[in-house]
Amino acid sequence: MAGYDAICFDLDRTLCEPTQSASTLLERTFDRTGFEQFCTPADLRSAVPSLPNAETDREFYENLFAAVARRSNVDPAVSQRLTDWYLELQDPTAVRFRPGAKAALEYAREHGRVGLITNGGRTTQTRKLRALGIENAFDVRVFTEPSEGIYPKPDAAPFEYALAELEASADRTIHIGDSLRADIAGANAMGLDSAWLDTGRARDHASDHQPTYQLTSLEGVETIV
């Protein structure tokens, strides 16, 4: 690996993307509860940065729906029923590789040590990895586990853990992800080089965090590592 001893990847919207429609999933969730729909997938995404750390996926979604409900002047207590149905209808295994992702991962594995650093719980994220056939493709996998002191990116803990397990120094490691706020800000703060994957979605209110590289597809990984 030219210039790097290790390369780390984010998972969601970087290596993989859901095949379930976010809009349809949310509409079905509200249909099942009988509540009038008061938010869109974009509303949910915009609320994520302000949420407290959650120990479980369920706690995360309860916090998320409650936050969006408050913004819409709706009783936040609806979050429990919305979470029940959202998790019932959501299929974590309904994922596919993003363009160039499988080849990029294989290339990285041929040229150095490889890590996964994901803002997601171990159980849910492992189901995605199994569905993609890459559960054992990494030298280290770092999940969000607050009970173990591993808080979501951009917190330093997941990067520190990955570097220790990879036996790599920050200045010889690169992290690739789609979130300026979580992936790029977190990597930059730790002294890692960073590559932002521009997936065409709105920038996540963190334009002041500048990546070392910018990619429009993971097909470009070979040009930077």
C-alpha positions as CSV (number, residue, x, y, z in Angstrom):
1,M,0.0,0.0,0.0
2,A,1.7,3.1,-1.2
3,G,2.3,5.5,1.7
4,Y,-0.1,3.7,4.1
5,D,0.3,0.7,6.4
6,A,-3.4,0.5,7.0
7,I,-6.7,1.6,5.5
8,C,-10.0,1.9,7.3
9,F,-13.5,1.9,5.9
10,D,-16.8,3.1,7.1
11,L,-19.7,0.7,6.3
12,D,-23.1,2.4,5.7
13,R,-23.2,4.5,2.5
14,T,-19.5,3.8,2.0
15,L,-19.0,0.1,1.5
16,C,-22.7,-0.7,1.2
17,E,-26.1,0.9,0.7
18,P,-29.6,-0.3,1.6
19,T,-31.9,-1.8,-1.0
20,Q,-35.0,-0.9,1.1
21,S,-36.5,2.4,0.2
22,A,-36.1,4.8,3.1
23,S,-39.3,6.6,2.2
24,T,-41.3,3.4,1.9
25,L,-40.0,2.1,5.1
26,L,-40.9,5.3,7.0
27,E,-44.4,5.4,5.3
28,R,-45.1,1.8,6.3
29,T,-43.9,2.5,9.9
30,F,-46.4,5.3,10.2
31,D,-49.2,3.3,8.6
32,R,-48.7,0.5,11.1
33,T,-48.8,2.8,14.1
34,G,-51.8,4.8,12.8
35,F,-50.0,8.1,13.4
36,E,-50.0,10.9,10.8
37,Q,-46.6,11.1,9.2
38,F,-44.8,14.1,10.5
39,C,-41.3,13.6,9.1
40,T,-39.3,12.4,6.1
41,P,-36.0,10.4,5.9
42,A,-34.2,13.8,5.4
43,D,-35.7,15.0,8.7
44,L,-34.4,11.9,10.4
45,R,-30.9,12.4,9.0
46,S,-30.8,16.0,10.0
47,A,-31.6,15.1,13.6
48,V,-28.8,12.5,14.0
49,P,-26.0,14.9,14.9
50,S,-27.8,16.3,18.0
51,L,-28.7,12.9,19.5
52,P,-27.2,11.6,22.7
53,N,-25.1,8.4,22.6
54,A,-27.2,5.3,22.6
55,E,-26.4,1.9,24.0
56,T,-28.5,0.0,21.5
57,D,-30.1,0.4,18.1
58,R,-33.5,0.6,19.8
59,E,-32.4,3.4,22.1
60,F,-31.0,5.2,19.1
61,Y,-34.3,5.1,17.1
62,E,-36.3,6.0,20.2
63,N,-34.1,9.1,20.6
64,L,-34.3,9.8,16.9
65,F,-38.1,9.7,16.6
66,A,-38.5,11.6,19.8
67,A,-36.2,14.4,18.6
68,V,-38.0,14.7,15.3
69,A,-41.4,14.6,17.0
70,R,-40.4,17.5,19.3
71,R,-39.3,19.5,16.2
72,S,-42.8,18.9,14.7
73,N,-44.6,19.7,18.0
74,V,-45.7,16.1,18.4
75,D,-45.7,14.2,21.7
76,P,-42.3,12.5,21.8
77,A,-43.9,9.5,23.5
78,V,-44.9,8.3,20.0
79,S,-41.2,7.3,19.5
80,Q,-41.7,4.0,21.3
81,R,-44.4,2.7,18.9
82,L,-42.6,4.1,15.9
83,T,-39.4,2.4,17.0
84,D,-41.3,-0.9,17.5
85,W,-42.6,-1.0,13.9
86,Y,-39.5,0.6,12.3
87,L,-37.3,-2.1,13.7
88,E,-39.9,-4.8,12.8
89,L,-40.0,-3.6,9.2
90,Q,-36.4,-2.8,8.7
91,D,-34.2,-5.5,7.2
92,P,-30.5,-5.0,7.9
93,T,-29.6,-7.7,5.4
94,A,-31.2,-5.8,2.5
95,V,-27.9,-4.2,1.5
96,R,-25.6,-4.2,-1.6
97,F,-22.1,-3.0,-2.3
98,R,-21.7,0.5,-3.5
99,P,-20.1,0.9,-6.9
100,G,-16.4,-0.1,-6.7
101,A,-16.6,-1.1,-3.0
102,K,-16.0,-4.8,-3.3
103,A,-12.9,-4.2,-5.6
104,A,-11.6,-1.5,-3.3
105,L,-11.8,-3.7,-0.3
106,E,-10.0,-6.5,-2.1
107,Y,-7.4,-4.1,-3.3
108,A,-6.8,-2.8,0.3
109,R,-6.5,-6.4,1.6
110,E,-3.8,-7.2,-0.9
111,H,-1.8,-4.1,0.0
112,G,-1.9,-3.8,3.8
113,R,-4.0,-4.2,7.0
114,V,-7.6,-3.3,6.8
115,G,-10.1,-2.0,9.4
116,L,-13.8,-1.3,9.7
117,I,-15.0,1.6,11.8
118,T,-18.8,1.9,11.8
119,N,-21.3,4.0,13.7
120,G,-23.6,1.0,14.4
121,G,-24.2,-1.7,16.9
122,R,-22.4,-5.0,16.6
123,T,-25.5,-7.2,16.0
124,T,-27.0,-5.1,13.2
125,Q,-23.8,-4.3,11.5
126,T,-22.6,-7.9,11.6
127,R,-25.8,-9.0,9.8
128,K,-25.0,-6.6,7.0
129,L,-21.4,-7.8,6.7
130,R,-22.6,-11.4,6.5
131,A,-25.2,-10.5,3.8
132,L,-22.3,-9.0,1.8
133,G,-20.0,-11.9,2.5
134,I,-17.3,-9.8,4.1
135,E,-17.7,-10.6,7.8
136,N,-14.1,-11.8,8.0
137,A,-12.6,-9.4,5.5
138,F,-11.1,-7.1,8.1
139,D,-8.2,-7.3,10.5
140,V,-10.3,-5.3,13.0
141,R,-13.9,-4.4,13.2
142,V,-14.9,-1.5,15.4
143,F,-18.6,-1.1,16.3
144,T,-20.3,1.5,18.4
145,E,-20.4,0.1,22.0
146,P,-20.7,2.8,24.6
147,S,-20.7,0.3,27.4
148,E,-17.2,-0.6,26.3
149,G,-16.1,3.0,25.9
150,I,-16.5,3.0,22.1
151,Y,-18.6,6.0,21.2
152,P,-19.7,7.0,17.7
153,K,-17.4,8.8,15.3
154,P,-16.2,11.5,15.4
155,D,-15.2,10.4,18.9
156,A,-11.6,9.5,19.1
157,A,-12.2,6.1,20.8
158,P,-13.1,4.0,17.7
159,F,-10.1,5.3,15.8
160,E,-7.8,4.7,18.8
161,Y,-9.0,1.2,19.1
162,A,-8.6,0.4,15.4
163,L,-5.1,1.8,15.3
164,A,-4.1,-0.2,18.4
165,E,-5.5,-3.5,16.9
166,L,-3.9,-2.8,13.5
167,E,-0.6,-1.9,15.1
168,A,-0.5,1.1,12.9
169,S,0.4,4.8,13.5
170,A,-2.0,7.5,12.7
171,D,0.3,9.2,10.1
172,R,0.4,5.9,8.1
173,T,-3.3,5.2,8.1
174,I,-6.2,6.5,6.0
175,H,-9.9,6.4,6.8
176,I,-12.6,6.4,4.0
177,G,-16.2,7.4,4.7
178,D,-19.2,9.3,3.5
179,S,-19.8,11.6,6.4
180,L,-17.8,14.8,6.8
181,R,-19.1,15.2,10.4
182,A,-18.3,11.7,11.6
183,D,-15.7,10.1,9.3
184,I,-13.6,13.1,8.1
185,A,-13.8,15.2,11.3
186,G,-12.9,12.1,13.4
187,A,-10.0,11.0,11.2
188,N,-8.6,14.5,10.9
189,A,-8.7,15.0,14.6
190,M,-6.7,11.8,15.1
191,G,-4.1,12.7,12.6
192,L,-5.2,10.2,10.0
193,D,-5.4,11.0,6.3
194,S,-9.0,11.0,5.2
195,A,-11.0,10.3,2.0
196,W,-14.5,11.6,1.7
197,L,-16.8,9.6,-0.5
198,D,-19.3,12.1,-2.1
199,T,-22.4,10.0,-2.5
200,G,-24.4,12.9,-4.0
201,R,-26.4,13.6,-0.9
202,A,-26.5,17.0,0.8
203,R,-23.3,17.8,2.7
204,D,-23.9,17.1,6.4
205,H,-23.4,20.6,7.8
206,A,-19.7,20.0,8.3
207,S,-18.1,21.7,5.3
208,D,-15.3,23.1,7.5
209,H,-13.9,19.6,7.8
210,Q,-11.7,19.1,4.8
211,P,-10.7,15.6,3.7
212,T,-7.2,14.8,2.3
213,Y,-8.9,13.3,-0.7
214,Q,-12.4,13.4,-2.3
215,L,-13.9,10.5,-4.2
216,T,-17.0,10.2,-6.2
217,S,-16.7,6.4,-6.2
218,L,-14.6,3.8,-4.4
219,E,-13.4,2.9,-7.9
220,G,-10.9,5.7,-7.2
221,V,-9.3,4.1,-4.2
222,E,-6.4,2.7,-6.1
223,T,-5.4,6.3,-7.1
224,I,-4.9,7.5,-3.5
225,V,-3.5,4.4,-1.8
